[in-house]
Amino acid sequence: MPNVVVVGAQWGDEGKGKIVDWLSEQANVVVRFQGGHNAGHTLVIDGVTYKLSLLPSGVVRPGKLAIIGNGVVLDPYALTSEIERIAGLGVKITPDVLRIADNVSLILSIHRELDAVREGGVKGTRLGTTKRGIGPAYEDKIGRRAIRLADLAEADNLDAKIERLLFHHNALRRGLDLAEFKAADLRKELTDIAPKVLPYMDRVWELLDNHRRKGSRILFEGAQGALLDVDHGTYPYVTSSNTVAGQAATGSGMGPGSVGYVLGITKAYTTRVGEGPFPTELEDEIGKKIGERGHEFGTVTGRARRCGWFDSVLVRQTVRTGGIDGIALTKLDVLDGFDPIRVCVGYRLNGTEIHHMPAGEAAQSRLEPIYENIEGWKGSTRGARSWAGLPAAAVKYVRRIEELIGCPVALLSTSPERDDTILVQNPFQS
């Protein structure tokens, strides 16, 4: 049986949490391989709503091992807070069910403050981040000055690492007219939290290799979406990590041959949070209606999401750059009653028709969508669990999306409830 990677095929918020939870029933291990607590996954199980940010979605299922891989940037205080919050819903998180890579880089208060200052800057410089310190933490990781989880286990060696980090950050802070950060304050921040997170530390690369060798099913859970990938997304309005499936190998310590089936999650329409290009955005009553029906508010930030028609050009591109084998199409029920439904099938750029998202920021801002009208349906798709439960026009809509993106629909989600899912192809058995 193959392992499975779940990634977003749009700008995030596609409903990965439900799909990962649905698949986790078949998995032994669930791994988060990138991002931080800027990601929000909402699960609805037996009427109980779980909102997760750092914890892999599999933690709400008994008997599953949850892993936070080295590709994640970890805010240890946010993690302990989330563990306490989930415990209040009856899910106890212990080192027996959660392991964290010893080489994961940490998000600290100095990162959160820098992120907030940048996002509060002059209009045109803001990227629409969650102000959680994700970007600055990744910068320090790449700059080889990050403090990692394993460093907390060696308190006697922290001072030199703190000095190296503050040499960079205090220079930035002076330029931003901020007070310099004191080494003693940062040391206290680290030593206070260490006893709460170190029990979860492990050599994740070895742990995963052992599970692979004994035939465990491993589910890799991505955060955000392919269009927020730092290389392949709508740069610079992207996140600070690679969000495509290839990162599952790098961000977990497993080889690329262990990745397996790639399942891309996409809504039946398109949404985006924050700044950046959005060719099919609807700033009218239709866009407002889609947002209200789809409850389009960020799990982490509470911000209203921008809404628009399905963009097949973008999803076709992410299918190719992400190596996606099958699509899980979510929130089809939100489109009930719309007639016609429009789908973007191309763009006009300076009067020329194109069929890709250009890499340049200026060109992206000038794109004009080319639409195809598709017949809508009057019946309800909500809660359908088989093709027979869908209106004929809804089935035609799904089939047309498959044609346009060049990828089959493996699962179809018709409500937030995990069992309201139409299975076409089981990724673990493909």
N, C-alpha and C positions, 0 to 999 in steps of 0.2 A: 504494500500500500504506500502511495506517495505521501510526503509531507505536503502541507498546503500553506501558501502565503496569501494573506488578505491585505489588499491595498486599496486606497481610494483612487478612483479614476477621474475625479473632477477636482474641485478646490477644497476637498474635505467635507465633513458633515454629511456624508452620503448614507449613513446608517450602518457603518462597519460594526458597531457594538453588538447589534442584534444578530448580524450574520456570524460574527466570531462566536458569540454565545451559542448560536444554533449549531455551529460546526464543532465547538469545544466538547459537546457531548460524545463525539467520536474520537476526540484527541486525548492523549495522555499528558501532553505538555503544551502550554501556551506561552509564547515568547513575544514580548515587546522589543522591537529592535531599533527604534529611532524616536526622536522627538522628546518631549518632556511633559510637564503638567499643563501645557497650553492645549493639549489634545483633550477633547471631551467625548466620552462614549456613554450613551444612555441605553440601559437595558430595562425592559419591562418583563418581569417574570412572575406569573401568578398574581398579577395585580400590584406587585411591588416594583417601584422604580429605583434603579441603582444608577447613580451618576459617577462615573469613574474618569480619572485623568491620568494617573501614573500606573495604577494597578492594571495588569492584563485582564481582559474581560472574563477569562476563564476562572478567576478567583471565586466567583459566585456559585460555581459548580463543585460539589464535593468530589474529592478524589483526584483532582487535577493539580498538577504542579505548575505554578505560575513563575515566570522568569522575566526579570528586567535585564536586558542585554547591555553590552558595552556601548552600543550606538546611541543609547538614551543619555540625556543630561538630567541628572537627578537632583531635585531639591529635597534634601532629607527632612526638612521641616514640613513641607507639603505632603511628603509621603506619610509621615507619622500622623498628620492630621487626617489624611484620607483613610488610613487604617482604622483610626478611632471612629470616624464617621460611619464607615461600613460596618464596624462592629455593632453600632447602634441599630443596624438593620438586621442583625442576627448572623452576620458573616464574620467569623473569627479568623484573623490573619496571623499565622505563626510561621516561624522558620521552616516548619514541615511542609508548608504549602507555597511559600514565596522565597525565591532565591534571587540575589542581585549580584551582577558581575563585579568582581573586585576592581576591575579597571574602568568602571564607569566614572565619568567626570561629574563634579558637583556644581549645582547652582547655589550661589551664596547671596546674601543680602546686597553685597556690592554689585552683583549682576542685575538684580531686580531694580535697584535704584538707578543705575545707568540706563537701563532699558526705558524706564519711565521718563527720565530726563530727555532722552532722544525723541520719544514719541510725543512729548509735550513741546517739541521745537517748532520751528517755522513751518507753515503749511507748504507742502511740496516735498518736505524731507521725511514726513511720517510714512511708515510702511503699513500701519494698521496691526502692529503686533499686540499680543495680549499683556504686555508689560510684565511678564513673569520672569524675565531674565534669560530666556532661552538663547537668543542671539548672542549676547555678550559671553555666555558660558561656552558656546560653541567656538567663539572667537578665541577664547583662552585655551580651549582644547587644541585647536589648530596651531595656536601660537606657542604651544608646548610649555605653558605656565599654569595649566589647570591643576587644581587639587582634586585627587581622585579618592574613591571610597577606601581603597587600601591604605591611603596615607593616614586615615583616622586611626588605624591600628598601630601606627608608629608615632605616637604623640611627641616623642623626643626629637623627631626629625621635622616637625611641622614648621618650626620657626624659619628655616631656610626657604621652604616652599612658600610661606606667607610673604616673606620679604621679596621673593621673585615676582609674585603676583602683584603686590602693592607697588613695586617699582613702576610697573606699567600703568596700573589703575590710578595711582595718585597723580601721575603726569597728566592723564586724561581729566581728572577731577579739577586740577589747577586750571586747565584750559576752559573748563565749564563753570568756573567760579564756585566750585563746591569745596567744602572742607575736606582735607585729606583723611583717609580712612586709617584708623589706628590698628596696628598689628595686634595689640592686646585684645581689642574688641573682636577681631576676626578669629583669633585663637579661641576665645571663650565660646564664640558661636559654634565652632567645630567640636570642641571638647565636650560641650553640653549635650550635643545631639548624638555623638559617637556611640554611647551605650545603647541607644534605641535602634540604631540601624545596622551596627556591625554584626549582630546575630544573624542577619539575613545574607551576609556576604559569602560568596562562593566563587570557585573557578568555573564559571559558566561554560566556557568552551569545552572543558573536560566533562562536565556534567551532561551537556548536550551530546557529546560524542558517545558517551556511555549509553545514553538512551537510544541514539541512532543504531548502535551496534546490537542492541537487544530487541530492535524492531518496534520501538515506541512510535506512535503517531505524534508528530510535532506540528503545531499550528503556529505560524508566525503572524503576529498582529501589527500592522502598520498604523501610523497616525497621520493626520492631515490627508492630503491627496496628491496625486502625481503632478497636478498643475501648480503645486506649491513646492515642488522639488527645486533645490537650489541650482541645479544644472538644467533641468528640462522644463521648469515651470515658467510663469510669466514674470521673469526677473526684471527689476529687483523686488517686486511684490510677492515674495516667496518666504518660506520658512528657512531656517539655517541648516537644514540637513537634507540628505537624499531620502526621498519618500517612496521611490520606486522599488520594485521587488528585489533588485540586485542588492539593495542595502540589507536585506534579511540575512545574507551570508556574512557581510562585513560587520554588521551590528550585533551579531550573536556569537561569532567565532566559529561558525560552521562553514565548510567549503561550499562553493556555488552548486556543486552536484547534489547537495542535500536539500536544496530549496523545494524542488518538486512543482506541483500545480500552482499556478498563479491565478487567483480569483480577484477580479477588479470589481469594486462596488460603485454603482452609479445610480443617481436618482433618475426618475422618469422626466425630470425637468432639471434646471440648473440653479445652484445657489452659490453665493460667495460672501465671505465676511471680510470687512476691512477694505483697504484701498486696492487699486489695480484695475486692469482692463477687464471688461465683461461684455463681449459683443452682443449677447442676446438679452441683456438686462431689460426688465420691464418696469418703468417708473410710472405706471398707471394703475388703474383699478384692477386689471388682471394680475399684475405683479403683486399687488397688495392682497388680492384674494388667495393667490397661491401661497403667500407667506402665512396668512392666517390659517388656512386649511392645514398646511404642513407644519404648523407650530415652529416656524423658522426663527428660532432664537438660539444663540450659542450656548452650549452646555456649560462652558467655562466662564464666558464673559457676560452672557445674557444679552449680547448685542443682537439687534435684528439683522437677519441675513438679507442680502440683496437677492432677488429672485428673477428668473427669466426662463424662456423656453429651452428645451433640450438642444444642446449644441453637439451635433454628431461629428463635426470637424475636430473639435477638441478631444472627444472621447476616442475617436479613431486614432488620433495621434498618440494618446496615452496608452492605448492598446499596443501600439508598436514599440514605443520607447520603454514600456514596462514589461514587455513579454507576457501580456495577459492572455490566458488560455480560455477563460470564460468570464461572463459578467453576472453579477447579482444585481438585478434591477429592483430598486426600492421605491416606495411611495407612489406606486401607480394609482392608488386610490385618490390621491390629491387631485388628479386630473379628471375625476368623475364629473360629468356635466359640461365640460368645456367643449365647444364645437364652433369652429374647427380648432384643432390643436396644431400649433406650428412647430416645425423642427428646422433648425439651421443646417443647411447642406453645403454651404460654402460662404466665402466672403468676397467683398469687393474692396480692393485696395488701390486707391488712385485710379479708379475706373477699370481695373483689371480683375478678373475673377481668379481667385486662388482657393486652394483646398488644404491649407495648413495654417497653423498659428506661427507667424514670423517671430524670430528671436528678438528683434529690435523693439525697445519700449515705445519709440515714437510710432513705428508702423502698427504696433498692437493697438494704440489709441485711436487710429484712423480706420479701423476695420468696420465695414458695414455688412451685417448679416444678410445672407440670401436664404429665404425661407421656402419651405414646402408645406402646404396645408394638408393635414391629414384629418379624416373624418373622426369626430369625437363619438362618445357613447352616452346614452341616457341612464343606463343601469348602473348599479354599484359594483365596484370591484373589491370593496373593503372586506377583508376577512376570507376572501376566496382561497381555497386550498387545493384547487385543481383547475386545469384549463377549462373544464366544463362549467365551472362557476364564474367564468369571465364573459362579458358581452363580446360578441364576435368582433366588433370594431376595436375593442381593447386588445384582443389577440393580434389583429392586423397591425396595430400600433407597435406592439412588441416585435413582431416579425420585421417590420420596416426598420426599426432601430437596429436589429441584428444585421440587416443588409447594409445599412449606412456605416456602421462602425467596423464591419468585417470581423465580428466575433459573436459566438453564440451566447444566449442567455442560459446560464446554468441554474440559477435560482431566481424566483420572482417573489418579492415581499409585498404583501397587501395590507399590512398594518404593523404597528410597533410590536404586537404580541409575537413571540418567537415561533409559535405553531402556525401562524397565518403566513405560510411560506409554501410556494409551489416548487417542488424539486424536479428539475429536468435532468440534471447530471450531478451526481455526488462527487465533489472534488477529491474526496479521500478514496474513491473507487474508480477514478478515471485512468 
